[in-house]
Amino acid sequence: MLQRIGGFFFGVGVFVLIIVYWLTAFYGTDYLYTYLGKRPPEVFVQLINCFGGMLLWGITMAILGQFLRRHELHFFHSLNQAIRSMSRGDFNVLVDDNPRNGPFVELAESINQMAFDLGQLERMRQEFISNVSHEIQSPLTSISGFSRALQNDQLSLEERKHYLTIIETESVRLSKLSENLLKLTSLESQHHPFEPKSYRLDKQLRNHILACEPQWVDKDIEMDIELDPVTVEADEDLLSQVWTNLIHNAVKFVPIGGTIRVVVVSNGEEAVTRISNNGPSIPEEDQTHIFERFYKADKSRNRMAGGNGLGLSIAKKIVEMHLGSIKVESGMEELTSFIVRLPIVQKPPTPDS
């Protein structure tokens, strides 16, 4: 809209300027004829007026062209500088996208958007490297420290077994971290095997719940199960990882004697799975980040539980591969619930999905 208004006033200005130049030429030559006391034939008078107006217009355009050329050179110089900065890894650039740049406004906006997106990716990459380094360094420090402690000949057999147990636990953590990183990389590569088939989702969830029975029985957890018969077309092995993660998390963070509720329903087009527990609620500011890699709403609690912050990221990626969605709902006086929605009929994922 602003460009249209600007174009309209520019056209009006050009029209007015042409009239002014013609009138200037007319009155200027008329004064000259009066001063000389001679006036050529009328046809020549009109021709001289036209040429005079065109001459004034040409001089104006030449001056304006020099100004616009300097402006364009400055604009293209800023474009080149921005591209060179991005090629060196500096994405804190901003190209002037003033509407006066005409058709190049979209180019400037595209470069600014590209710089912003690349900057976001670079920050995510640096954060990812930092998180991986931190997650690896912690167990390595423990392994190194307790390995040195085992060299003490004064240690009792019980102390040695305790230190060896810690070393084994930290080694398992490292192995799990490596496994999850490889799995997440494979899922994001667009080349991970995806083999949907028709099967009963309710039976799959029931089997996972029974597989976790020793854990929830040990914590005296009440299991509230409501599984409607639902058949979906999905990759059973991939979804198995989603249910394993969500059910294990529910068992892990529910208090002793707490309640876990698992519900599966279908509306004909999609299957909705809700896995809830009455454990500690997740703050609202953390709910928008909980599916990010390495994100931990309660770092001390996750550390004690042995998590590495990748499970929910993997679950989200698998659900998205099935063209579904996953979200969390949590309140101070309500259950904390993870809701997974999956289409009943699965379409193969496209390369862009």
N, C-alpha and C positions, 0 to 999 in steps of 0.2 A: 504494500500500500504506500509506504513512504517513497519507494522508488518511482511509483506511478505519479505521485504528487510532484516529486522533484522533476520528473521528465516533463510534466505539464508546464510547470513554471519555467523550465529551461527553454521549451519551445516558445512560450510567450515572450521570454526575454530576447530570444533571437529575432522574433518578428518585430518587436519594438525597436531593437537595435538597428535592424535594416532600415526601418522608417526614419529613424534619427539620422542615419548616415545619408540617406537619400535627400532628406530635408537640408542637411548640412551642405551637401554638394549643390543643391538647388540654390540656396540663399548665398552660398559662397561664390558661385559663378555669376549669379545675378549682380552681386556687389561688384565683382570684377568687371563685368560688362559695363556697369554704370560708371565705374571709375575710368575705364578706357574710352568710354563714349562710343563703343561699337558693340553690336550684338549680331552674332552669326544667325543664319537661318534656323528656324525653330527645330528642324529635324536634328541639326548638329547640336543645338542646345540640349535636347533630350539625351542624345548619345553621350555628350560630355557629362551630363548629370549622372547617367547610369555608370559610366566608367569611373567617375569620381566616387560614387557610393561603393562600387565594388573594390576600388583601391583602399578606401578606409576600412571596409570589411576585411580585406586581405591582410592589412597591417594588424588589425585586431586579432585575427585568427593566428597570425604568426607569433605575436606576443603571447597569446593564450596557449598556443601549441608548445612554446618553450617552457611555460610554467607547468603545463600538464605532463610534458615529457620528463621534466625533473621529478615531478610527483610519481610518475610511473616507474622511473628508474629507481627512486627510493623504495617504492613498494616491492619491485622485483628483487632489489638488493636485500630487503628484509626477508623475502621468501627464501632466497638462497642461503642467508645466514641461518634461518630456522632449520632448513633441511640439513645444512652442514652440522649444526649443533646436535640434531637428532642422530646423525650418523656417528657422532662421537659419544653418544649415550646420554647427552643432556636433553631431557625432555621438558625442561622448564622454559618453554618458549611460547610466545604469543604474537601472532601476526595480526596487524591492524585489519579488521574486517568492516571498516567504514563503508557505508553504502556508496560513497563517492567513487569507490574503486570499480563500480559498474559490474561487468560480467565476471570479474575476478573475486567478487565477494564470496561466492560459493567455494572457490579454490582456497581462499584464506580460512574460511570456516572449516573446511575439510582438513586442512593442515593442523589447525588448532585442535580439532577433535582427535586426530591421529596422535598428536603429541600428548594429549591428555590420556588416551587409552594406552599408549606405550608406556607412559609414566606410571600408570596404574599397574601394568604388567611387570615393570621393573621393580616397583615396590613390593609386589607380591612375590617376585623371584627372590629378592633380598630377604624378605621375611621368611620365605620357605627355607632358604639356606640357613638362616639364623636358627629357625626352629629345629631343623634336622640336626644341626651341629649341637644344639642344646640337648636334644633328646638322646643323641649318641654319647655326648660327653658325660652326662650324669651316670649312666650305668658303667661306663669305662672307668670313671673315677672310683666308683665303689669296688669294681673288680680289682683294680690296681691296688687300692688301699687294703682290702682284705687279703689279697695275695701276699702283700708284704707282711701283714700281721701273722699269716700262717707260718712265716719263717721263724717265728719266735718259738724256741724249743720248750719254753715254760708253759705253753698253752695246754690246757686240759683237753681230753678227748671230746668232751661236750662242747667246749668253745670251738674246737676245730670243726666239728660237725655243723655248728651254728654258722660259722664263717663260710664254710663250703656251701651251705644252703643258700646264703645270701648271694654268693658268686653264681650259683646255678640259676637263681631267680633273675638276676640282672642279665645273665647270658640269654635266658629265654626272652626277656624284654627286648634285647637287641635283635634277636632272631625274629620276633613278632613285628618289630618296627621295620626291619628290612623286608619282610614278607608283605606287609601292608603297603609300603612304598612301591614295591614292584607291582602289586595288584592294582593300586590306584593309577600308576603310570600306564599299565596295560589297558585299563578301562578307558582312560582318556586318549589313548592312541588311535581310537576308531577301528582297531584291528582285533579287538578282543572277541573271542568266539561268542556268538549270540545264537542260541538254538531254541526258539520257543516251541512249546508243545502244549497240548491240552492236558490238564491234570486238576485234581481237587485241591484247592488252596486250603480249605479247612482241615483236610487230613494232614497236609504238610505242617501247618501250624501246631496241630495236636501232637505230632511226632516231635517237634522241637520242644514243646512244653514238657513232654514226658522225658526227653533227653536231659533236661535241666532239673529233673525232680530231686536229685540229691542236694542241689544248691538251695532250692526253695523250701525243701523239707528241713534242712539244717537250720534255716533262719525262721522256721515256724511261720512261713508266709501262707496266707490264705489266697488261693487261686480261684478267681471268678471267671469262668470260661463260658462264652456264648458264641459258638461257631455255626453259622448257617451253612448249609451245603452250597458251596460256590465253586464253579469250574472256570478256570481262567486259561488263557493261552499265553504262556510266558516261559522264560528260561528257568527251570526249576532249580538248577545248581546256583545260579546267580542270586535268585530271590532267597535261597536258603541262607546266604551270607547276611542278607538284610534282617531276616527274622532272628538269626543267631545273635547278631549285634544288639538288636532292640530288646530281646528277651533277657539277654545277659545283663544289659544295662539296667533293666527294670529290677532284676534280682539284686544286682550289685548295690543300687542306691536306695532300695526300700529298707526301712528299719525292721528290726527283728519283731515278728508278730504283725507285720504290715500286710497290705493287700495289693495284689496285682490283678488287673482285669484285662482280658483279651477278648475282643469282639470282632467278628467278621460278618459283614452284611453285603448284600448286592442290591443295586437299584435297576438292574437290567443292562446298564451300559458300563458300569464300573464296579469293581470290588473295593470296599472300604474296610481297612483293617485298623483298629484302634488298640494300642498297647499302652496301658495306664498303670501308674502306681501312686501310692500316697506318701512317697518319699519327699525329700526337700524340694521346694519349688525352684524353678529356674527364673532368675530375674529377667524382667522384660527387656532390658538392654542387652542381655546375653542371648536371647532367643533368636535375634536376627543374625547372629554370628555362629550359632552352635554347629552348623553344618560346614563351617570353614575348616580347612586342614589345620590340625594342631591346636584348634581353639579349645580352651578348657574354661568353663564357667567357674569352676572351683578348682584351681590348680592343685591345692594341697590334697583335696579329696581324690582327684583323679590320680595323683601321684601315689597315694596310699593304695588305691584300687588297681594300680598297674596299667592304666590306660595311656595311650599315646596321642589321643586326639585325632585319629584317622578313621575310626570305625564309622562315625556318622557321615563323614565325607564319602566313604566308599558306598555306604547305604544310599545316600542321595544320588550318587552317580548311577548306581544300578537301577534305581527307581526311574530316573530320567531316561535311561536307555530303553525302558519299557513304556515310555511316553506317559508316565504317571507323575505323581507329586507326593512329597512328604513334608510335613510341617509339625511343629510342636505347639502344644497349648499347655500353659502352666499358670496357676494363680496361687496366692498365699493360702487360700482356704479350699482349694480344689485339687483334684488329681493332676499329676503331670502326665500328659498324653502325647504319644507320637502317632499321627494319623497318616496312613499310606493309602493312596488312591491309585488303583491300577485299572486300565481298560480291560474289559472282558475279552475282547478280541484284539490280539496284538498284531501290529503291523511292523515289518522289519524296519529298524532304524535307518534313516538316510545318512549319507556322509556328513551332512550339515547339522544333524540333530545331536 
